[in-house]
Amino acid sequence: MSLDFVTNQEIIQAARKNLTQDIWDYLSGGAESETTMRRNRLGFDYLALRPRVCVDVSKIDTSTTFLGQKLRIPVMLAPMGSLQSITPEGGVAVAKAAAQFGSINFVSSVTQPTLEEIAASTKGPKIFQLYIRGGLDWCKEIVDRALKAGYMALCLTVDTAHYSRRERQMMNRWLPPSKRVENNTRIIKRC
């Protein structure tokens, strides 16, 4: 990230300038009419940091561990499908960013390039997100590939039997690449 950014809002504005309306809506939107997204934001806004004054802060350590891996700060990158729509490197760009920052990347099972290519792109720890959408043989094949590629754990997603209804995308008549494929398991098998 460029040192030219000094606020989160500047990062958001730069991203908005670099993305088409369809991709921006996919990135910044949510399922259905986005009610849950607004509620989550409201809940987050209720949290506050308690200022500590007259306290020695010369030796602050924000690091923590997760599954035995040291994290620079307690932040991990959530899985997001179709990253190749946002940046040509797709999941590799996110893996590189997580490794450089000292975080853990959760790799979506519906992004490109393949799960093996993303794993090989950095030495940083990665967790593979597995959508449960196939039979036991299919799941075993994907799990075996993730283990062989060096993923440290699996993150199971079981709440989405099919792609969610996203009104913002419906108004634009846009679908992410992983949904455009008639048989979604073909995309996942290439992961």
C-alpha positions in Angstrom: 0.0 0.0 0.0 1.2 3.4 -0.8 2.2 5.7 2.0 0.2 8.4 0.2 -2.9 7.0 2.0 -3.3 8.3 5.5 -7.0 7.5 6.1 -9.3 4.6 5.3 -11.5 7.0 3.4 -8.7 7.7 0.9 -8.2 4.0 0.3 -11.9 3.6 -0.4 -11.9 6.6 -2.7 -9.0 5.2 -4.7 -10.6 1.8 -5.0 -13.8 3.3 -6.2 -12.0 5.2 -8.9 -10.3 2.0 -10.2 -13.4 -0.2 -10.4 -16.4 -0.3 -12.6 -19.8 0.2 -11.1 -20.6 -3.5 -11.3 -17.4 -4.6 -9.5 -17.8 -1.8 -6.9 -21.3 -2.9 -6.1 -20.1 -6.5 -5.7 -17.3 -5.4 -3.4 -19.2 -3.0 -1.3 -22.7 -4.6 -1.3 -24.3 -7.4 0.5 -27.1 -10.0 0.2 -30.7 -9.3 -0.2 -31.5 -5.6 0.5 -28.4 -5.3 2.6 -30.3 -5.1 5.9 -27.9 -7.4 7.7 -24.9 -5.4 6.4 -26.4 -2.2 7.8 -27.2 -3.9 11.2 -23.6 -5.2 11.4 -22.3 -1.7 10.7 -24.5 -0.3 13.4 -23.4 -2.9 15.9 -19.8 -2.2 15.0 -20.4 1.5 15.5 -21.5 0.8 19.1 -18.0 -0.4 19.9 -15.5 2.2 21.1 -11.9 2.2 22.2 -11.4 3.4 25.7 -8.7 6.1 25.7 -5.8 5.4 28.1 -4.1 8.5 29.2 -1.0 8.9 31.4 0.0 5.3 30.6 3.4 4.2 29.2 2.8 3.2 25.6 6.5 3.0 24.6 6.4 -0.8 24.4 3.1 -1.8 22.8 2.7 -5.3 21.3 -0.4 -5.7 19.1 0.6 -9.2 17.9 -1.3 -12.3 18.8 -1.4 -16.0 17.6 -4.0 -17.9 15.8 -3.7 -21.7 15.3 0.0 -21.3 16.4 0.7 -18.6 13.8 1.9 -15.2 14.9 -0.1 -12.3 13.6 1.1 -8.7 13.6 -2.3 -7.5 14.7 -5.5 -9.6 15.4 -6.8 -9.1 11.9 -7.3 -11.8 9.2 -8.4 -11.4 5.6 -11.8 -13.0 5.0 -12.4 -15.2 1.9 -13.9 -13.4 -1.1 -14.9 -14.9 -4.4 -14.1 -13.6 -7.8 -11.1 -11.6 -6.7 -9.9 -11.8 -10.3 -12.6 -9.2 -11.1 -10.9 -6.7 -8.8 -7.3 -7.3 -9.7 -5.7 -9.4 -12.4 -3.7 -11.3 -9.9 -6.9 -12.4 -8.1 -6.2 -14.4 -4.9 -2.4 -14.1 -5.4 -2.6 -10.4 -4.7 -4.4 -10.9 -1.5 -2.1 -13.7 -0.4 0.9 -11.4 -1.0 -0.7 -8.6 0.9 -1.5 -10.8 3.9 2.1 -12.2 4.0 3.7 -8.8 3.7 1.5 -7.4 6.5 1.9 -10.4 8.8 -1.7 -11.7 8.7 -3.5 -14.8 7.6 -5.4 -15.1 4.4 -8.6 -17.1 4.1 -8.7 -18.2 0.5 -12.1 -18.4 -1.2 -12.9 -21.6 -3.0 -14.5 -19.5 -5.8 -11.7 -17.2 -6.8 -8.8 -17.6 -9.2 -6.1 -18.6 -9.8 -6.2 -22.2 -8.5 -5.9 -23.0 -4.8 -2.4 -24.4 -5.6 -1.2 -21.3 -7.4 -2.4 -19.1 -4.5 -0.7 -21.3 -2.0 2.6 -21.3 -3.9 2.6 -17.5 -4.3 3.8 -16.8 -0.7 5.2 -18.6 2.3 2.6 -16.9 4.6 0.0 -19.0 6.3 -3.3 -19.6 4.5 -6.6 -21.1 5.3 -8.8 -22.6 2.6 -12.5 -21.8 2.6 -14.5 -24.8 1.4 -18.0 -24.3 0.2 -19.9 -27.6 0.8 -21.5 -28.0 -2.6 -20.5 -31.4 -3.8 -20.6 -35.0 -2.7 -18.2 -36.7 -0.3 -15.8 -37.7 -3.1 -15.7 -34.1 -4.4 -15.1 -32.7 -0.8 -12.3 -35.3 -0.2 -10.6 -34.3 -3.5 -10.7 -30.6 -2.6 -9.5 -31.2 1.0 -6.7 -33.4 -0.3 -5.6 -30.7 -2.8 -5.7 -28.0 0.0 -3.6 -30.1 2.3 -1.1 -31.0 -0.4 -0.8 -27.3 -1.3 0.1 -26.5 2.3 -3.0 -24.8 3.7 -2.9 -24.9 7.5 -6.6 -25.3 8.0 -10.0 -25.3 6.5 -12.8 -22.8 6.9 -16.2 -24.4 6.1 -19.0 -22.5 4.5 -22.3 -24.3 4.8 -24.9 -21.6 4.7 -25.0 -21.1 0.9 -26.6 -23.9 -1.0 -26.8 -21.5 -4.0 -25.7 -18.0 -4.8 -27.4 -15.4 -2.6 -29.9 -12.9 -3.9 -28.1 -9.5 -4.2 -30.4 -6.7 -5.1 -27.7 -4.3 -6.1 -26.3 -6.8 -8.6 -29.7 -7.7 -9.8 -30.4 -4.0 -10.7 -27.2 -3.9 -12.7 -27.9 -7.3 -14.3 -24.4 -8.4 -13.2 -23.1 -11.7 -11.9 -19.6 -12.5 -10.6 -17.5 -14.8 -12.8 -18.0 -17.8 -10.4 -21.8 -17.5 -10.9 -21.7 -16.9 -14.6 -20.6 -20.5 -15.2 -23.7 -22.6 -15.8 -22.5 -25.5 -13.5 -20.8 -23.8 -10.5 -18.9 -27.0 -9.6 -16.8 -26.6 -12.7 -15.3 -23.4 -11.3 -14.8 -24.9 -7.9 -13.1 -28.0 -9.3 -10.5 -25.6 -11.0 -9.8 -23.9 -7.7 
